[in-house]
Amino acid sequence: MTDKKPELSAAMKRKLQPKVFKKNPIIGTKFTIAISSAKGGVGKSTFATNLALALKQIGCKVGLLDADIYGPSIPKMFGIKEKPKSDGQKLEPILKYDIQCMSIGFLTDQETPMIWRGPMVTSAIKTFTQKVNWKDLDFIIIDMPPGTGDTQLTFSQDIKMDGAIIVSTPQEVALLDVKRGIKMFDKLGVKILGLVDNMSYFLGDNGKKHNIFGEGGVKRTAEEFKKKFLGEIMIDPIVGKAADDGMPIVELDPNNKISKIYIELASKVKSEFIK
């Protein structure tokens, strides 16, 4: 009898090693930032559009990629109704407010449902990252869909993402999904730049602060997972109306108090990468 364990074959050793994905940058860009939540309805697209515009305000060249294939929001929020041009090889991003934009919503009718299986979604994402003529961008902001599915996996495994910002409202039901998203990015090796508490509170006419969705949940989650807490953004009807009208608040009124919060956040993001 012997306790000696059998030697593993070379093939078996390779199978047991963790898979290393070759991540390629998006051509024409320097830094890729994902805006994610893993939860719908927390204002992620509003955040992505205004962060892109805030980065532009502080002197960056910015692109905005709407990766939500099933529910694209960028065409409405930027008031874009035209279709992108193509030379047969690559699509040209649509320039609006000096932001280079791309969305599946530019290629389909506004009310057409995208009844697609996962491989078709993956194919669309690869088209937007490999076959769009992005030009000399400092940052490309990716508006990610809710969940932890095909789109998130495609970006995390195939694209060199330089960071992700997690957006959430403070109530526990939203934070359950956010925690899954944090664990997903950690597992896939994507750096989380920090968490943002969106629609954090509402100020009444008398100036009283109302915590509609609870208080402090996002900050506590950041502390629990040892991530940066990037701050709070209050809820204000003007932000929703500006997006519905096709001109997000940072573009409409850069001096608005909420716009100034976005510009401060943009400065934090820029300082992470550009000294």
Secondary structure, 3 states (H helix, E strand, C coil): CCCCCCCCCHHHHHHHCCCCCCCECCCCEEEEEEEECCCCCCCHHHHHHHHHHHHHHCCCCEEEEECCCCCCCHHHHCCCCCCCCECCCCECCEEECCEEEEEHHHCCCCCCCCCCCHHHHHHHHHHHHHCECCCCEEEEEEECCCCCCHHHHHHHHHECCCEEEEEECCCHHHHHHHHHHHHHHHHCCCCEEEEEEECCCEECCCCCEECCCCCCHHHHHHHHCCCCEEEEECCCHHHHHHHHCCCCHHHHCCCCHHHHHHHHHHHHHHHHHCC
